[in-house]
């Protein structure tokens, strides 16, 4: 049996405030859970997104406290105090402005958010575009879903809530990098309009939505990671395009059709669009265009993943 008491500040009686102050001073946490049974039997849902707080579980029978700073717990039951968090944050005033960065590096910052089915070619396109931009003197970086899940988002599962949290974190990272003058190419399936809207709100004016389009049949025929095959036999639940929907963007900023175009054609399309939007270094545009055309082979079949 669990009994939870909160120590977040609110309008309370003096006795309650004193009780909260004592708990906060001695245990340094936002929630205290009193557990009458064996702590080892205390189960959590692995698929829930995990809030960034410390939980202390008190076991009266053992006369001690167990701090689960790395535990898994339900975000619907345990939440951080936003007011308390804000009170501890004091951002520094930057000495390097966005205009200063743009003048020095020679190009604007942006976040190209690539969305599309698994196998549509997002990662291949993102890394090829990164190479072309880097070799022409642009500050650029790729954010990939698999890369973030092996580190920053390694604690998340694949429930709807966890996938939303994964995109939220990715958006925050992309915004941070863009605010430091970089061209960020983010490659995420991001199948739901609501989540893409969240990303857009976080990233702000840096956000450029790129719909990497390919029909399900084409993506499934590529299947570079074997995920569609596993999803078809039921090994993967809620797989986008098979057992979970993909909500196609209605008005993306850029639309790339990898089902009918080669990777070189797709990269060329992106470079032209970025140049027209004044995202590229002016002294490097001609070099970029020449590089794109030199790699262009209209007879080569699409090699995307």
Long-range contacts (C-beta under 8 A, 24 or more apart in sequence): 1-35, 1-36, 1-37, 2-33, 2-34, 2-35, 2-36, 2-42, 3-33, 3-34, 4-31, 4-32, 4-33, 4-34, 4-77, 5-31, 5-32, 5-34, 6-30, 6-31, 7-31, 7-32, 8-81, 8-84, 9-81, 9-83, 9-84, 27-56, 27-65, 28-54, 29-53, 29-54, 29-55, 29-56, 29-67, 30-54, 30-78, 30-80, 30-81, 30-84, 31-55, 31-56, 31-78, 32-56, 32-57, 32-58, 33-57, 33-58, 34-58, 34-60, 35-59, 36-60, 36-61, 39-66, 44-71, 44-72, 44-73, 44-74, 45-72, 45-74, 46-72, 46-157, 47-157, 47-158, 47-159, 47-161, 47-162, 48-72, 48-73, 48-74, 48-75, 48-76, 48-157, 48-159, 48-161, 48-162, 49-75, 49-156, 49-161, 49-162, 49-164, 49-165, 50-75, 50-155, 50-156, 51-75, 51-78, 51-79, 51-80, 52-80, 53-78, 53-79, 53-80, 72-155, 75-161, 98-179, 98-181, 101-180, 101-181, 102-181, 104-181, 105-138, 105-139, 105-181, 105-281, 106-137, 106-281, 106-282, 106-283, 106-284, 107-138, 107-139, 107-183, 107-279, 107-280, 107-281, 108-278, 108-279, 109-178, 109-179, 109-180, 109-181, 109-182, 109-183, 109-184, 109-206, 110-178, 110-183, 110-184, 110-206, 110-208, 110-274, 110-279, 111-174, 111-175, 111-177, 111-178, 111-184, 111-186, 111-203, 111-206, 111-207, 111-208, 112-183, 112-184, 112-185, 112-186, 112-208, 112-210, 112-254, 112-270, 113-174, 113-186, 113-188, 113-190, 113-196, 113-199, 113-200, 113-203, 113-207, 113-208, 113-209, 113-210, 114-185, 114-186, 114-187, 114-188, 114-210, 114-212, 115-188, 115-189, 115-190, 115-191, 115-196, 115-209, 115-210, 115-211, 115-212, 115-249, 115-252, 116-189, 116-211, 116-212, 116-213, 116-214, 117-189, 117-214, 117-216, 117-219, 117-240, 117-241, 117-246, 118-189, 118-219, 118-225, 118-227, 118-228, 118-239, 118-240, 118-241, 119-214, 119-218, 119-219, 119-220, 119-222, 119-223, 119-224, 119-227, 119-228, 119-304, 119-305, 120-212, 120-213, 120-214, 120-218, 120-219, 120-258, 120-304, 121-212, 121-214, 121-256, 121-258, 121-263, 121-266, 121-302, 121-304, 121-305, 122-187, 122-188, 122-189, 122-212, 123-187, 123-305, 124-263, 124-303, 124-304, 124-305, 125-187, 125-212, 125-256, 125-258, 125-263, 125-266, 125-267, 125-270, 125-304, 126-185, 126-186, 126-187, 128-263, 128-267, 129-185, 129-267, 129-270, 129-271, 130-185, 132-267, 132-271, 132-288, 132-291, 132-292, 133-183, 133-280, 133-288, 135-291, 136-280, 136-281, 136-284, 136-287, 136-288, 136-291, 137-281, 137-284, 138-183, 138-280, 138-281, 138-284, 139-181, 139-182, 139-183, 140-182, 140-183, 140-184, 140-185, 141-177, 141-182, 141-183, 141-184, 141-185, 142-184, 142-185, 142-186, 142-187, 143-170, 143-173, 143-174, 143-177, 143-184, 143-185, 143-186, 143-187, 143-188, 144-187, 145-170, 145-187, 145-188, 145-189, 148-173, 158-237, 158-238, 160-238, 163-195, 164-195, 164-198, 167-195, 167-198, 167-199, 168-198, 168-199, 168-202, 170-199, 171-198, 171-199, 171-202, 171-203, 172-202, 174-203, 174-206, 175-202, 175-203, 175-204, 175-206, 178-203, 178-206, 179-206, 183-279, 189-240, 189-246, 191-240, 191-244, 191-245, 191-246, 191-247, 192-247, 193-247, 193-249, 196-249, 208-253, 208-254, 208-277, 209-249, 209-252, 209-253, 209-254, 210-252, 210-253, 210-254, 210-255, 210-256, 210-270, 211-248, 211-249, 211-252, 211-254, 211-255, 211-256, 212-256, 212-258, 213-248, 213-255, 213-256, 213-257, 213-258, 213-259, 214-257, 214-258, 214-259, 214-304, 215-259, 216-241, 218-258, 218-259, 222-304, 222-305, 224-305, 225-305, 258-302, 258-304, 259-302, 261-302, 262-296, 262-297, 262-298, 262-300, 262-301, 262-302, 262-303, 263-302, 263-303, 263-304, 264-292, 264-295, 264-296, 264-297, 264-300, 265-296, 265-298, 267-292, 267-295, 268-292, 268-293, 268-296
